[in-house]
Amino acid sequence: MIEVAVLHDQGWPGADWDMLAQRAVAAAITHSPYASFATDQALYEVAVKLTSDEEVHALNRAYRDKDRPTNVLSFPMVQSDLLEATANTDDGEVLLGDIVLAEGVCASEAAAKGISIADHATHLIIHGTFHLLGYDHMEDAEAEAMEALETQSLLSLGINDPYGDR
């Protein structure tokens, strides 16, 4: 079972952010090799924080040594094999990690792409979820695999391919 906790700062435009985040995380997990997490007895938890560019800038500087805001940051809680972690949970709960989105960056990128902030935030939450599941995009092959999974997840929610090349 998947549980998503949403922390929502002021400034984000009106949307049902709780439902949006739940659907985005579930879509990513369902389109990953960890699809069984959606129906497992264990509880898989993700926190999504919708916050300011300033807070994301501070986090990006502190944790990635990059002195600028970015659209999304992910902080995985499980550093080893996810399947092993789920087998060894003592209370039936697995904290997958935290996803943090910057409102101004997200709004600016959405406007540049001509899409809604809600659709772009959905993409960023899906992207962040794949990072929590151990995916990365440092190498071309990894990036292509992650983008393909993101696109499948978004299409399942009725959102177009953000990369536009498939």
Number of C-alpha atoms within 10 A of each C-alpha: 14 20 17 19 14 20 13 15 11 9 11 18 11 8 10 9 19 14 11 17 26 20 19 27 27 22 24 27 23 19 18 19 10 13 14 12 19 18 11 13 12 17 20 19 17 25 21 24 21 24 19 21 19 15 15 24 17 16 19 18 14 11 10 10 10 13 12 13 21 20 20 21 23 19 18 20 15 17 12 10 10 17 10 10 16 19 11 12 13 9 8 13 18 21 18 23 20 21 24 25 26 23 25 18 17 24 20 13 17 17 13 9 12 10 15 14 21 20 19 21 25 24 24 22 28 26 26 28 28 23 20 24 21 13 16 17 13 8 8 9 11 13 14 13 14 19 19 16 21 28 24 20 28 23 14 15 14 10 16 16 17 17 10 7 5 8
